[in-house]
Amino acid sequence: MTRFVTVMQGCDNFCSFCVVPIVRGREISRPSVEVLDEVRDLATKGVREITLIGQNVNSYGNGMPAS
């Protein structure tokens, strides 16, 4: 069984061809603790493969406080 886990939403790039920043807003990363809790919960339910997704995952964590 596979599932997708969203790690961030939105985008800050404002490319000329893209409406994501307007429609979905600025980038917001989910706290890693929250993501890990969701992944652990899915694993206990038998999920064997998890894909982390977001509009621009290369920017995950930007603007978050250092832990």
C-alpha positions as CSV (number, residue, x, y, z in Angstrom):
1,M,0.0,0.0,0.0
2,T,1.3,3.5,-0.8
3,R,0.3,7.0,0.3
4,F,1.3,10.6,-0.3
5,V,2.1,12.9,2.6
6,T,2.0,16.7,2.0
7,V,5.0,18.4,3.6
8,M,4.3,21.9,2.3
9,Q,1.8,24.0,0.4
10,G,2.0,27.0,-1.8
11,C,4.9,28.5,-3.7
12,D,7.0,31.7,-3.5
13,N,8.4,31.7,-7.0
14,F,5.7,33.6,-9.0
15,C,6.8,32.2,-12.4
16,S,5.1,34.1,-15.2
17,F,3.2,31.0,-16.4
18,C,2.0,29.7,-13.0
19,V,-1.0,30.6,-10.9
20,V,0.0,28.5,-7.8
21,P,1.2,31.4,-5.6
22,I,-2.0,33.2,-6.4
23,V,-4.3,30.3,-5.9
24,R,-2.6,28.4,-3.1
25,G,-0.7,31.2,-1.4
26,R,2.8,31.5,-0.2
27,E,5.0,28.6,0.9
28,I,4.1,27.0,4.2
29,S,6.1,24.0,5.4
30,R,4.6,21.6,7.9
31,P,6.6,21.0,11.0
32,S,8.8,17.9,10.7
33,V,7.3,16.5,13.9
34,E,3.8,16.7,12.4
35,V,5.0,15.0,9.2
36,L,6.7,12.2,11.1
37,D,3.6,11.6,13.2
38,E,1.6,11.2,10.1
39,V,4.1,8.9,8.5
40,R,4.3,6.7,11.7
41,D,0.5,6.6,11.8
42,L,0.4,5.4,8.2
43,A,3.1,2.8,8.8
44,T,1.1,1.3,11.7
45,K,-1.9,1.0,9.3
46,G,0.2,-1.1,6.9
47,V,1.5,1.6,4.5
48,R,4.8,0.4,3.1
49,E,5.7,3.3,0.7
50,I,5.3,7.0,1.4
51,T,6.0,9.8,-1.1
52,L,6.6,13.2,0.4
53,I,4.9,15.9,-1.8
54,G,4.7,19.6,-2.1
55,Q,4.6,22.2,-4.9
56,N,8.3,23.0,-4.4
57,V,9.8,20.5,-2.0
58,N,13.3,22.0,-2.6
59,S,12.2,24.9,-0.4
60,Y,10.9,22.7,2.4
61,G,11.8,24.3,5.8
62,N,12.6,27.8,4.4
63,G,11.4,30.3,7.0
64,M,11.0,27.8,9.7
65,P,12.8,28.2,13.0
66,A,15.9,26.1,13.4
67,S,15.4,23.1,15.7
